[in-house]
Amino acid sequence: MAARMRRYARAVADCSFLLFAPDGGYDIYDYRDPGELRIDAQAEALVTGHIKTGSISQDVTGGGELFLRSVQQPGAPPANAGLYRAG
């Protein structure tokens, strides 16, 4: 156990320069173009019910969630530009 802890401590010490600055601080970068368009769509559904078969009774619950993010870069054609043609 002690050997494993020493290996873990060495591994953490070796990679700490990748995570934090020498003073212990860190920076978070968000590379976005000021002109880009971001559209987030979110949906959530939940279904509950009660099932009874003979003497056995069950409460049933099910659900799901969906998140979609679209990013339009300035100067780039729309994502669906080649899909629809007037005809």
MOJOZI-V670009 format. One line per field, one symbol per residue. ss: DSSP state (H for helix, E for strand, L for the rest). Layout:
ss=???
//
This chain:
ss=LHHHHHHHHHHHHHHHHHLLLLLLLLLLLLLLLLLLEEEEEEEEEEEEEEEEELLEEEEEEEEEEEEEEEEELLLLLLLLLLLLLLL
//
